[in-house]
Amino acid sequence: MCLRKCFVFDNAQVGDYAEVCCNARIGANAKVRGDALIQDNALVCGDALVCGDALVCDKAKVSGSAHVSGDAHVCGNALVKGTAEIMQTSDLQVFFGVGSKNDCLTAYRTKGGGVELASERFQGSLEEFRKAAEKSYANYPRVKRSYELLLEEIKVWFDLSDSAGRRTFDI
């Protein structure tokens, strides 16, 4: 049991049997409901909703109009933003020590069924990420190749296929 305080501010709401503890913060118009647990310096803000048996912990951040529900766990330094829809832990993938800045990169499903990527420096589609990496690291082949391999892994994890049903790996 954590005895450290939590912070609920702005128009945020915590209801049902949800718990917020251990320096976690809930703000803006965020809602935490059901049996959800927010702990360990995690942040839920914006219009985000965390519900069901979901867990948001460590230094994870859920923001925008993101929804985390079911038995999903969003932990570590994961960043879930925008229109994310995480209903189970397999709806996201988190990579640590990414690129030249050792960033945390999070890939997650969106409400429209797509996949989006987020880090402290980026938020967008796989194609937007590929283009940004190509441009930024054109003179750094090792970093560029690392990003290409991450995109391949994300495509496999989320079973992204081309229109003929084949997995696509052209990055």
C-alpha positions, 0 to 999 in steps of 0.5 A: 500500500502506497502512503504517498499522496496523489493529485486530482485537479481541474475538472478531473474525476475519479469514480466507482472503485478506481484508485489514484495513489503514489504521486499519480496525477489526474488533471484537466477533464480526465476520468478514471472509473471502474476498478482502474488503478493510477499509481507511481508518478503516472499522469492522466490528463486532457480528455483521457478516460481510464476504466475497467481493470486498467493500470497506468503506472510508473511514469506513464502518461495518458493524454488527449482523448485516449481511452485505456480500458479492459485489463490493459497495462500502460507502464514504464515511460509509455506515452499514450496520446491523441485518439489511442484506444488501448483495450488490452496490453497487446494494443500497445508496444513500448520501446526504450533507448530508441535513437540517438537520444535514447527516447521511449517510443510507444506504438498503440492502436487508435479509435479508428483501428490504425496505429500511431506512434508517440515519443516526447519529440513525435506523434503521428502515423508510421508513415510520418515517422518513417519520413521524419526518420529518413530526413533527420537521420539521412547521414546516420545510417545506423540510427536510420536502420534502427528506426526501420527495424522498429517499424518492421517490428511494429508492423508485425506486432499489429499485423499490418498488411497491404491490400492483398493480405501480405505483410508489408515491410517497405520502409 
